[in-house]
């Protein structure tokens, strides 16, 4: 019992969210701290989650016609400086290579914070006519953004993994169609895999990607009382194609600049999943991203060990499609094992002891709601399948109910101030007035202008002018 207490989460989620989160990701073995400040080790369990997301999304974009490629990590300063807005947006976070050995480089090289500039250098060479379009490429890679704020594993680190898609079209209509298409895939990643509801919408001018005409995003609200951006899809217009002179000859023989998009999703999504679903006992994994969906814990004494283990191995084989773990370690008690697998978030635990064997049943434990039930050997495979699907759906509904409960629609400044102090997700109306002033005075920002707008506009709570429906909150 002493071991169990030392291994467990020592603070409650509602009492100290930051410390709770740090303990969950560390003790569940999702991540570890690196010797490099602001950089983290993705341990096998979290890397599997990323692989699951990668495979899901990769399949979607390939079916749509996107191809994968890889571009250099290092970007010459002259290329990086070609798009003014882009440079201004990223410059504080850029890490530079200035020396090789003891020799100073003639030109600084930026370590990739994002790849527009290095990729568009190639696009200029490859695109000549309308026959070369559309060009739709994606790369899975790492990026470095030298954050000076307080780093948070997964959410904000100096190096992280992501995918970045960069596409070029002959007209804005096709480009804008893709922007929304990709956003729908991001929504599916969150809602279908991670069991996290998201809001789709358009970013405000102050929050859009530097160099984009507009940015679309998926956003969600977390139990910490803060919102977070999940993924973004940017319509770049002709801003970069003009800066890099990426032009083509159209069907009429006229020259024009291409229309471009960029879009990205990162390992930040893993942190969002942890914050949404994990509890005071540790990690809670949605079955669709769990490497091992079931763990079998045999309970035996010296006298009945062989019989129990024989049945446990038989059950493991029977349930093989669920990537079952069999915890046959002899130097740990069953209680200790129960505790460890709860901490690591395995969706279903199956217990089998001598009394269960005699009754031809097991005890099935659900990680999402801590409920137990007896299940006969004959029905076990079907039962596990049903329970896993129910856990996935239950986690989504629980998150949905939480967001709904913590969303407040406000129509007056007084109610708005109250909602900000209570750390709510605020639904209100905004005319486009000074975003920086709102941030400075109230500590919240415009998260998104949702696609689902009411037919009739209402008055902005700050100016009284006609405004759009928006979501606001404190945010990561």
C-alpha positions in Angstrom: 0.0 0.0 0.0 2.9 2.3 0.7 4.2 1.7 -2.9 0.7 2.5 -4.3 0.5 5.8 -2.4 3.9 6.9 -3.6 3.1 6.0 -7.2 -0.3 7.7 -7.4 -1.5 11.2 -8.2 -1.1 13.2 -5.0 -3.2 16.3 -5.9 -6.7 16.6 -7.2 -7.5 17.9 -10.6 -9.8 20.6 -9.2 -7.4 21.8 -6.5 -4.1 22.3 -8.5 -4.6 21.7 -12.2 -1.0 22.5 -13.2 0.6 20.1 -10.7 -2.0 17.5 -11.4 -1.3 17.6 -15.1 2.4 17.4 -14.6 2.0 14.3 -12.4 -0.4 12.6 -14.8 1.9 12.8 -17.8 5.0 11.9 -15.8 3.6 9.0 -13.7 1.6 7.5 -16.5 4.8 7.5 -18.5 3.5 9.6 -21.4 6.4 12.0 -21.3 9.7 12.7 -19.4 11.7 15.9 -18.9 14.8 16.5 -21.1 18.1 18.0 -20.2 17.2 20.7 -22.7 14.9 23.3 -21.1 11.5 23.4 -22.7 12.0 20.1 -24.6 10.4 16.8 -23.6 10.8 13.1 -24.3 7.8 11.4 -25.9 7.7 8.0 -24.4 6.4 5.0 -26.3 2.8 5.3 -25.0 2.4 8.9 -26.2 4.3 8.3 -29.4 1.8 5.5 -30.2 -1.1 8.0 -29.8 0.7 10.3 -32.2 1.1 7.4 -34.7 -2.6 6.6 -34.4 -3.5 10.2 -35.1 -0.9 10.3 -37.9 -2.3 7.2 -39.6 -5.9 8.4 -39.3 -5.2 11.8 -40.8 -2.7 10.6 -43.4 -5.3 8.2 -44.8 -7.8 11.1 -45.1 -5.5 13.5 -46.9 -4.1 10.9 -49.3 -7.6 9.9 -50.3 -8.2 13.6 -51.0 -5.1 13.7 -53.3 -2.4 15.1 -51.0 1.1 13.6 -51.2 3.7 13.4 -48.5 7.2 15.0 -49.0 10.1 16.2 -46.8 11.9 19.6 -46.9 15.0 20.8 -45.2 15.1 21.7 -41.5 17.3 24.7 -42.1 16.1 27.9 -43.8 18.4 30.6 -45.1 17.7 34.0 -43.7 17.1 35.6 -47.1 14.2 33.1 -47.8 12.8 33.6 -44.3 12.7 37.4 -44.8 10.7 37.3 -48.0 7.3 37.5 -46.5 7.2 40.5 -44.1 4.1 39.6 -42.1 5.3 36.1 -41.7 8.7 37.1 -40.4 7.2 39.6 -37.9 4.8 36.9 -36.6 7.6 34.3 -36.0 10.8 36.3 -35.4 10.7 36.2 -31.6 10.5 32.4 -31.6 13.1 31.6 -34.3 16.2 29.7 -33.3 19.2 30.5 -35.6 22.3 28.5 -36.6 25.2 30.9 -36.9 28.3 28.8 -36.7 29.7 25.4 -37.8 32.5 24.4 -35.5 34.5 27.6 -34.9 33.6 29.2 -38.3 30.8 31.8 -38.5 28.3 31.1 -41.3 28.1 33.7 -44.1 24.3 33.6 -43.8 22.3 32.7 -40.7 20.0 29.6 -41.0 16.7 29.5 -39.2 15.7 26.2 -37.6 12.3 25.4 -39.1 9.5 27.1 -37.1 7.2 26.4 -40.0 8.1 25.6 -43.7 6.3 28.1 -45.9 9.5 29.8 -47.0 11.7 26.8 -47.7 8.9 24.9 -49.5 7.8 27.9 -51.6 11.3 28.3 -52.9 10.8 24.9 -54.5 7.2 25.6 -55.6 8.5 28.5 -57.6 10.7 26.2 -59.6 8.1 23.4 -60.0 5.1 25.4 -61.0 5.0 26.8 -64.6 1.5 26.3 -66.0 -2.0 25.3 -65.0 -1.0 21.7 -65.8 1.2 21.7 -62.7 -1.7 22.6 -60.4 -3.0 21.8 -58.0 0.2 21.0 -56.1 -0.8 19.5 -52.7 2.0 18.4 -50.4 2.2 17.6 -46.7 5.2 16.7 -44.5 5.4 15.0 -41.1 8.2 16.6 -39.2 9.5 18.4 -36.1 9.6 22.2 -35.7 11.4 24.5 -33.2 9.8 27.6 -31.7 11.9 29.1 -28.9 9.1 29.8 -26.5 10.0 32.2 -23.7 6.8 31.7 -21.9 6.4 28.9 -19.3 6.7 25.6 -21.2 4.0 23.0 -20.7 4.7 19.4 -21.9 2.7 18.8 -25.1 0.9 22.2 -25.1 3.9 24.5 -25.3 7.4 23.2 -25.9 10.4 24.4 -27.9 10.4 21.4 -30.2 7.3 19.4 -31.2 6.0 17.1 -33.9 3.4 18.0 -36.4 2.2 17.7 -39.9 2.1 20.8 -42.2 0.3 20.8 -45.4 1.2 23.4 -48.1 -0.9 23.5 -51.3 -1.2 25.7 -54.4 -4.2 26.1 -56.7 -5.0 28.0 -59.9 -8.0 29.8 -58.3 -9.2 30.9 -54.9 -12.4 28.8 -55.1 -10.5 25.5 -55.1 -8.2 26.7 -52.4 -11.0 27.9 -50.1 -12.8 24.6 -50.6 -9.7 22.7 -49.4 -9.3 25.0 -46.3 -12.7 23.8 -45.0 -12.2 20.2 -46.1 -9.0 19.9 -44.0 -10.7 21.6 -41.0 -13.4 18.9 -41.2 -10.6 16.2 -40.9 -9.2 18.0 -37.8 -12.6 17.9 -36.3 -12.8 14.2 -36.9 -9.4 13.7 -35.2 -10.7 15.4 -32.1 -14.2 14.0 -32.0 -13.8 10.5 -33.4 -10.4 9.6 -32.0 -9.9 11.8 -28.9 -13.6 12.0 -27.9 -13.3 15.8 -27.6 -16.0 18.1 -28.9 -14.7 21.1 -30.8 -16.0 24.4 -32.2 -15.2 25.1 -35.8 -14.8 28.7 -36.9 -12.8 31.6 -38.2 -10.1 33.4 -36.3 -10.2 37.1 -35.7 -7.8 39.4 -37.5 -5.6 39.6 -34.4 -5.5 35.9 -33.9 -5.0 34.7 -37.5 -1.8 33.2 -38.9 0.9 35.8 -39.8 0.7 36.2 -43.6 -2.7 34.6 -44.1 -5.8 36.2 -45.6 -7.8 34.3 -42.9 -7.4 31.3 -40.5 -9.9 28.6 -39.7 -9.5 26.6 -36.5 -11.0 24.0 -34.2 -11.2 25.1 -30.5 -12.2 23.4 -27.3 -12.6 24.3 -23.6 -10.8 22.4 -20.8 -11.4 21.7 -17.1 -8.6 24.1 -16.2 -11.0 26.9 -17.1 -9.0 27.7 -20.2 -9.7 27.2 -23.9 -7.2 25.9 -26.4 -6.7 25.9 -30.2 -6.6 22.4 -31.5 -5.6 22.8 -35.1 -5.6 25.4 -37.9 -6.2 25.7 -41.6 -5.1 28.9 -43.3 -6.1 30.5 -46.6 -3.0 32.3 -47.6 -4.5 33.9 -50.7 -1.7 35.2 -53.0 0.4 36.7 -50.2 3.2 34.2 -50.3 3.0 33.5 -54.1 3.6 37.2 -54.7 6.4 37.4 -52.2 8.1 34.3 -53.8 6.9 35.0 -57.3 5.1 31.6 -57.7 3.3 32.2 -60.9 1.8 30.1 -63.7 0.3 30.4 -67.2 -3.4 29.8 -67.2 -5.5 28.1 -69.9 -5.8 31.5 -71.7 -2.1 32.0 -71.8 -2.2 34.8 -69.1 0.2 34.9 -66.1 -1.2 34.8 -62.6 0.1 34.0 -59.1 -1.1 30.8 -57.4 -3.6 30.7 -54.5 -2.3 28.9 -51.5 -3.2 27.2 -48.2 -1.3 25.9 -45.2 -2.6 23.7 -42.4 -1.3 21.9 -39.3 -2.0 19.6 -36.4 0.6 18.8 -33.7 1.4 16.7 -30.6 -0.3 19.4 -28.6 -3.4 17.3 -29.2 -2.1 14.7 -26.8 -2.0 17.2 -24.0 -5.5 18.4 -24.8 -6.7 14.8 -24.5 -5.0 14.4 -21.1 -6.4 17.6 -19.7 -9.9 16.8 -20.9 -10.3 13.1 -19.8 -7.7 12.2 -17.1 -8.9 12.2 -13.5 -7.6 12.0 -10.0 -6.4 8.4 -10.5 -4.4 9.2 -13.6 -4.7 8.9 -17.3 -7.9 8.0 -19.1 -7.4 6.8 -22.6 -10.2 6.9 -25.3 -10.1 3.3 -26.7 -9.5 4.5 -30.2 -6.1 5.9 -29.3 -5.1 3.3 -26.7 -2.3 1.0 -27.7 -3.6 -1.7 -25.3 -7.3 -1.6 -24.8 -7.5 -4.4 -22.3 -5.3 -5.7 -19.4 -5.9 -9.0 -17.8 -4.8 -9.3 -14.1 -4.8 -12.9 -12.8 -5.4 -13.3 -9.0 -4.0 -16.6 -7.6 -2.2 -18.4 -4.8 0.5 -21.1 -5.1 -2.1 -23.8 -5.1 -4.2 -22.5 -8.0 -1.7 -20.5 -10.0 -1.4 -23.0 -12.9 -5.2 -23.2 -13.5 -5.7 -19.4 -13.3 -2.8 -18.7 -15.6 -3.9 -21.2 -18.1 -7.3 -19.5 -18.3 -5.8 -16.1 -18.4 -3.6 -17.0 -21.4 -6.6 -18.5 -23.1 -8.6 -15.3 -22.6 -5.7 -13.2 -23.9 -5.7 -15.2 -27.1 -9.5 -15.0 -27.4 -9.3 -11.2 -27.0 -6.2 -10.7 -29.1 -7.8 -8.1 -31.5 -8.0 -5.7 -28.5 -4.1 -5.7 -28.1 -4.4 -7.3 -24.7 -1.8 -7.1 -22.0 -1.4 -10.0 -19.5 0.1 -8.8 -16.3 1.7 -12.0 -15.0 4.4 -10.2 -12.9 5.0 -12.2 -9.7 6.6 -9.5 -7.6 3.6 -7.2 -7.4 0.2 -7.7 -5.7 -3.0 -7.6 -7.7 -4.0 -4.4 -5.9 -0.7 -2.7 -7.0 -1.3 -3.8 -10.6 -4.9 -2.5 -10.5 -3.5 0.9 -9.4 -0.8 0.9 -12.0 -3.1 0.2 -14.9 -5.6 2.8 -13.7 -2.7 5.3 -13.6 -1.8 4.4 -17.2 -5.4 4.7 -18.4 -6.0 1.3 -19.9 -9.7 1.4 -20.9 -10.7 -2.1 -19.6 -9.3 -4.3 -16.9 -10.2 -7.9 -16.6 -9.7 -9.7 -13.2 -9.8 -13.4 -12.9 -9.4 -15.4 -9.6 -10.3 -18.8 -8.3 -14.0 -17.9 -7.5 -14.3 -16.4 -11.0 -12.9 -19.5 -12.6 -15.3 -21.7 -10.7 -18.2 -19.6 -11.9 -16.8 -19.4 -15.5 -16.7 -15.6 -15.4 -14.4 -12.6 -15.0 -14.7 -9.2 -13.3 -14.7 -6.4 -15.9 -13.6 -3.0 -14.8 -14.2 0.2 -16.8 -11.6 2.9 -16.5 -14.0 5.8 -17.5 -16.5 5.3 -14.7 -14.8 2.8 -12.3 -17.7 0.4 -12.6 -17.3 -3.4 -12.3 -19.5 -6.2 -13.5 -19.3 -10.0 -13.8 -19.1 -11.3 -17.4 -19.2 -15.0 -18.4 -16.4 -16.5 -20.5 -18.7 -17.2 -23.4 -19.9 -13.6 -23.8 -16.6 -11.9 -23.0 -15.4 -11.0 -26.5 -18.7 -9.4 -27.5 -19.0 -7.7 -24.1 -15.5 -6.1 -24.4 -16.3 -4.8 -27.9 -19.5 -3.2 -26.7 -17.9 -1.7 -23.5 -15.0 -0.2 -25.5 -17.4 1.5 -27.9 -19.5 2.7 -24.9 -16.4 4.1 -23.2 -15.5 6.1 -26.3 -19.0 7.5 -26.5 -19.2 8.2 -22.8 -16.0 10.2 -22.7 -17.3 12.3 -25.6 -20.6 12.9 -23.9 -18.9 13.7 -20.6 -16.7 16.3 -22.3 -19.7 17.7 -24.2 -21.7 18.1 -21.0 -18.8 19.8 -19.3 -18.4 22.3 -22.1 -22.1 23.0 -22.2 -22.3 23.5 -18.4 -19.4 25.9 -18.5 -20.5 28.0 -21.5 -22.2 31.3 -20.6 -24.0 33.5 -23.1 -23.6 37.1 -22.1 -25.3 40.3 -23.4 -24.0 42.9 -20.9 -20.5 44.0 -19.9 -21.3 43.3 -16.3 -22.2 39.7 -17.0 -19.1 39.4 -19.2 -16.8 40.6 -16.4 -18.5 38.0 -14.0 -18.0 35.2 -16.6 -14.3 36.1 -17.0 -13.7 35.9 -13.3 -15.4 32.5 -13.1 -13.3 31.2 -16.0 -16.2 30.4 -18.3 -16.4 29.8 -22.0 -18.1 33.0 -23.1 -20.5 33.2 -25.9 -21.2 36.8 -26.9 -21.3 39.4 -29.7 -18.3 41.4 -30.9 -18.1 44.1 -33.6 -14.3 43.7 -34.3 -13.2 46.4 -31.8 -9.8 46.5 -30.2 -8.7 42.9 -29.4 -5.5 44.0 -27.5 -7.6 46.2 -25.2 -9.9 43.3 -24.4 -7.0 41.0 -23.6 -5.3 43.6 -21.4 -8.4 44.6 -19.5 -10.1 41.2 -19.1 -7.4 38.6 -19.7 -9.5 36.8 -22.4 -9.2 36.6 -26.1 -11.4 36.0 -29.1 -11.2 32.3 -29.7 -13.2 32.0 -32.9 -16.1 33.4 -34.9 -18.1 30.2 -35.3 -19.5 29.1 -38.6 -22.9 28.6 -37.1 -24.1 32.3 -36.8 -27.6 33.4 -35.9 -29.6 35.0 -38.7 -30.0 38.2 -36.8 -26.8 40.0 -35.6 -26.8 41.5 -32.0 -25.1 44.4 -30.3 -21.4 44.2 -29.4 -21.1 44.2 -25.6 -18.2 46.6 -25.8 -19.4 49.2 -28.3 -23.1 48.7 -28.8 -22.5 48.3 -32.6 -23.7 45.4 -34.6 -21.5 42.3 -34.1 -21.0 38.6 -34.9 -21.4 35.8 -32.4 -18.0 34.9 -31.0 -16.5 32.6 -28.3 -14.1 34.2 -25.8 -12.1 32.7 -22.9 -8.8 32.7 -21.1 -6.6 30.6 -23.3 -3.4 28.6 -23.5 
